[in-house]
């Protein structure tokens, strides 16, 4: 048995929908790994972090962090616990939301996934400075 679950994938999106009749069935809406803004600081109303993990036979905790270009944690999700499923080949799903997320400037950020207190994976998240729009001619 492995010491921790294996990360299959980490995704960032604007919304997650869960099927009422099949709770294991989810839809990720507007999956992305970057944003652009004309001015900073900039507010992102909500960003969801979603990961699938290959089965594991013990209870484990998880937490997502958002890391700025200097390596500082600017946001952390509340820790969650995952109960193992009966079938260890079954993919487990973990989700966290980051409401009212503020990015102070452009740069290369990272979203990390900690399992039992250790960073097990990460995905890049690019925050770009957009050019100011030209004023409309009248």
Order of alpha helices (4+ residues) and beta strands (2+ residues): beta-beta-beta-beta-beta-beta-beta-beta-beta-beta-beta
